[in-house]
Amino acid sequence: MLRAHGLACDRGDRRLFSGVDLRVQPGEWLQVEGANGAGKTSLLRILAGLSPAAEGRIEWNESAVCDARDEYHARLLYLGHGPAIKDDLSGLENLQASAAIAGHPLEEGTALAALRRIGLRGREELPTRVLSQGQKRRVALARLLCSQARLWILDEPFVALDVAAVDQLCGILDEHLSRGGLLIFTSHQPVRLAGQGGCLRLGQ
C-alpha cells in the first residue's frame, strides 16, 4: 500500500500545493487532476522519489519510503510526460537499455512481443527518430508490458495516442490492476478503468 500524509511542494517562492493526503491499495487507481500549474507532475515526481517534498511523509507498506528507498524503487515504474527514449536506438534497444539500467535484464523475445502488442510490429528495430510522436509514445508504453513493478506512476500516459491506442492502454492498465497492481496517473481526458479508483484534484 502507498500512503502519503501532508505533502507540500514549493516552486521557487510559490507553494504549488500543501496538505495532500492519499492512499492507494492493491488493485486501486488514483487519477491526479488540476489546472495547468497546479503541481500534478510535481506530485508524481515526489511520489516517485525524483523530487523532494517541502513537507510531508510517504509510506510504502507502512514504512517510510526514506527508510526503505531501495525496496520502494524496486517496486516502482515511473513514466514521465515525455517519452524518455533515445532517438538513435531502436524500440527494441530502448526497452532493453531501460531494463538494464533498472537492473532487470530483458530478453529480446519479451521486448519484441511487447512492441508488437503495443502496435509497433515491423518497426521494432527502426531508429526511434524516424517514428511519429504517437509511435514514440508507444515505445515508452511498451515498458509497461515488460515491467514486474507493483506501483505504476504515469504522467499523461494517453498523450499523442489515437482512440484505438487509448483503448488498448486502458486494457493494459486494467490487467495490471487485476493482478493487484497500484496505479497513479494524470490525464487531461476522461478515462474509464476497471477496479476501485478515485480522483485527487489539486488547487482546490
N, C-alpha and C positions, 0 to 999 in steps of 0.2 A: 504494500500500500504506500502511496505517496501522499504526504500531508505537508502543508505549508501554513505557517502562522504569522500574521502581521508583517507580510512582506512590503517593503517600500523601495522605490527606485528614484534616484536623482539623475538628472542630466544637466551638467553644469550647475547653475544656481536655481534650477527649476525642479520641483518634485513632480514626477510623472504620475505616481500613484502611491498610496500608502494603505496600511491596514488590510492587505489582501490575504484572505484565508481560503484554502481549497483542500479538497480531499478526493483522491481517485483510487478506487479499489479494482482488483482484477475483474476484467470484463466490462469496465466502465470507460466512458469517454467524457472529455470536457472540452467544449469549444470556447475559446477566448475571443471576446468581441470588444469593439470600441472604435471610436473615431480615429482617423489618422493622427498620429502623435500622442495617442493615449498611453502607449507603452506596451502594446501587445508583444512585439518582437523582443523588447527588453525583458518582459516577464518570462518568456520562453527561454531566453538565454540565461537568465538567473536560475530557472529550474533545471536547465541542462548543465549548470556549473561553469558556464562560459563567461559570466559576468557576476560580480559581487552584488549582493543586495545591500541597500543602505541600512535596512533594518529587517528583522525577522529571522525565521528559522525554517529549514526544510528538513523533513524526516523521510527516510525510506525504511519501511518495515519497523517503524517506531524507534529507529536510531537516527541521530543527527547525521546528515549527509557529510558534514565536515569531519565526522569520526569514522565514516565508512566510505570514503570517496572512491577507492578502487572498486569495491563491490558495486557501488551505485553506477559508476561509469560502465562497468562490465554488463549491466542490465539495461543500458540506455542506448537508444538510437536517436540522434538529433539530425533533422534535415532543415537547413535554413531556407530563407526565401529564395536565394539564388541557387542554381543547380549544383554549384561546387564541384564541377568536373573540369578536367584538364583537356583543352581543345586538341592537343597533339596526340592524345591517347584515344584509342577506340573505346566503345562502350564496354567491351569485354575487359580491356586493360584497366579502365576506370574502376570497375567493380572489384577486380582482383587487387588493385592498389589500395582501395579504401579498406578492404577486408584485411590486408596485410598490415596497414597502419593501425587498425583496431586490434591486431593480434589474433585474428581468426582467419587463417588462410582459406581461400575459397577455391574449390575445384572448378576447372574450366567448364565441365558439363553443367554444374549447378548455375554458374553465371550465364551460360548460353541459354539455358532453359528459362531463366528469369527475364532475360532480354526479349526472348521470343514471346513469352506470355504477355509482357507489357506492350507488345506491338512493334517490336523492332526486328522482326525476322528479316534477314537479308542485309541488315545494317549493323550487325553485331561487331564487325571488325573494321568499320569505316572510322576514320578520324572524326571525333565529335564536332570539329569545327565545320564540317560540311552538313551537319544536321540542322533542322529547323529548331526554333526555340521550344516548340512542343515536344520534339523528339529528344532534345537535350534534357528536358524535364523528365521524360520517361526513363532515360538512363539513370538519373538520380533516384527516381522512384523504384527502379528495379532493385535498389539496395534493400527495400522493404522485404522483397521476396527471398532475399538471401540472409536475412537477419534472424537471429535467435533471441534478440533483446526482448525483455518483458515490457519495457516502457518506451513508447514511441512519442517523441515531441516533434511536431511537424509545423513549420511556419509556411502558411499559404501553399499547401501541397497541391491544390487544384488549379493554380495559376497556369495559364498557357495551355490548358488541356481542352480538347473538344468534348462534346457531350458524351460520346461513347467512352472516351478515356476517363471521364469523371465517374461514370457508372462502374467502370472496371476498377478504379481505385477504391470506390466505396465498397466493392466486393472484397478487395484485399484487406481493407480495414476491418470489415465485418469478420473475416476469417481470423484476424489477429485477436479481436475481442472474444470470439467464440472459444479461442484457446486459453482464455484467461489473461490476455494481454491488457495493458493500460494504454490509453491514448489521450494526448493533449494536443490540440491543433488550433490554428487560426484559419479563418476563411471569410472572404467578402461575399460569399454566396451561400444560400441555404443548402444544407447537407442533411441527407437522411441516412442515418446509420442504425444498425440493429443494436440490441443491448440497452443497458441503462446509460443515460447520459444527461448532461446539463450544460448550461451556459454561464460563463463568468463575464460580466461586462465591466470594463474599466472606464473610469471617467464619470461615474455616477455618484 
